[in-house]
Amino acid sequence: MKVDTKCLHEGWKPKQGEPRQLPVYQSTTFKYDTSEYMGKLFDLEASGYFYTRLQNPTNDFVAEKICAMEGGVAAMLTSSGQAANFYAIFNICEAGDHFITSSAIYGGTYNLFNVTMRKMGIECTFVDQSLPEEELAKYFKPNTKAVFGETITNPTVTVFDFEKFARLAHSHGVPLIVDNTFATPVNCRPFEWGADIVTHSTTKYMDGQGVTVGGCIVDSGNFDWMAHKDKFPGLCTPDDSYHGITYAERFGKGAYITKATAQLMRDLGSIQSPQNAFYLNLGLETLSVRMERHCKNALKVAKYLKANSKIDWVHFADLEGDEYNDLAKKYMPNGTCGVLAFAVKGGRENSIKFMDSLNFISIATHVADAKSCLLHPASHTHRQLTDEQLREAGVAPDLIRLSVGIEDADDIIADIEQALANI
Ligand SMILES: *Cc1c(COP(=O)(O)O)cnc(C)c1O
């Protein structure tokens, strides 16, 4: 099946007489007939559900769908994209470990890595992703355990060079973890380019209608943990909290997700509610048609902005001549996403005037939604930073992030045009 078909038919596959739509298993608990069987569940010797803090069937059907769309072997849902990125790293890094991340990443992830995980004793190095391979190789240390990046960055919309980073990660014996939120598996499947683990904030395009916060982690099953045993003791040596199970031996390609479920979900409990997983599944059903429309609309809007004399600059990788156009064509030939960045001439003052004059394009701390919305990081998400600090974070003070929705493109352009007329 092609990814468009998988959106509808992977995951829940009803048998004779079963509901056509995915059922919500609104239950914390699951019943068993013998205490012996229940014991086996706790020893991970038998598979089955016992408590929704660890796993729930509704969530697993949705995770299975996303897994199939990405071409992975195992997946899990989390309560948010933040939880997904935290678990993805924490599953293989502990106090004293180090990882490398592109500095061009979502602000929430930046804080998670730079502040909270540092407090836990996990260090990371932020790197400029455009540096040549030899330069990037210098940042690896003996305790480096992973490399992290985003397919398309939020909010600067740059494109990640998968092949370069996969070579770097693998030649140093560590996995490449990629946040594929903006492209979605409809437009990009990072496993085909060497990524080992993919994460998502399903809050964005996957849900698509601003209904639920959620996340997902998918494992390609391609990284050979046992070949780098010394680096990954959590997967390659016995887990005392599970009677000495060695995940990589017992679960093979499923080891990474099994460990994240059995240890991290058990102990930290960032499970997605089954009701939210149901809404997410509805979003996934229409993802491929929405992505097509988002990309088409965004390109039209980007071309309009590029040609407008009141606009200083436009970044959109699908735009001919954009700095990232070559990478976009290589990794996302059907289009990147509906998010673009641009600046109105005349600095912060004009940017604010422009935004306040819009009609249906709303100012929202949200992105990748069916309804067009926009945000000025310097006055909103990043308002505590000075212009200098903003530039250091790679966010121009005049950058406006526009998330182009699935309305008629001409209406979107008309709204922008009337707002520009006010400045
Ligand atoms: C929004 C976002 C996140 C965080 O996800 P939440 O669901 O808000 O926790 C992570 N990565 C990217 C690229 C995002 O856009």
The ligand as an SDF file (V2000), in Angstrom:
LIG
                    3D

 15 15  0  0  0  0  0  0  0  0999 V2000
    5.2190   21.3080   18.5750 C   0  0  0  0  0  0  0  0  0  0  0  0
    6.4670   20.5810   18.3330 C   0  0  0  0  0  0  0  0  0  0  0  0
    7.0290   19.7370   19.3160 C   0  0  0  0  0  0  0  0  0  0  0  0
    6.4130   19.5990   20.6900 C   0  0  0  0  0  0  0  0  0  0  0  0
    5.2200   18.9240   20.6070 O   0  0  0  0  0  0  0  0  0  0  0  0
    3.9870   19.0990   21.6400 P   0  0  0  0  0  0  0  0  0  0  0  0
    2.9900   18.1510   21.1000 O   0  0  0  0  0  0  0  0  0  0  0  0
    3.5720   20.5260   21.6230 O   0  0  0  0  0  0  0  0  0  0  0  0
    4.5160   18.6820   22.9790 O   0  0  0  0  0  0  0  0  0  0  0  0
    8.1640   19.0320   18.9960 C   0  0  0  0  0  0  0  0  0  0  0  0
    8.7560   19.1570   17.7850 N   0  0  0  0  0  0  0  0  0  0  0  0
    8.2480   19.9700   16.8230 C   0  0  0  0  0  0  0  0  0  0  0  0
    8.9410   20.0530   15.5130 C   0  0  0  0  0  0  0  0  0  0  0  0
    7.1010   20.7150   17.0600 C   0  0  0  0  0  0  0  0  0  0  0  0
    6.6170   21.5260   16.1080 O   0  0  0  0  0  0  0  0  0  0  0  0
  1  2  1  0
  2  3  1  0
  2 14  2  0
  3  4  1  0
  3 10  2  0
  4  5  1  0
  5  6  1  0
  6  7  2  0
  6  8  1  0
  6  9  1  0
 10 11  1  0
 11 12  2  0
 12 13  1  0
 12 14  1  0
 14 15  1  0
M  END
$$$$
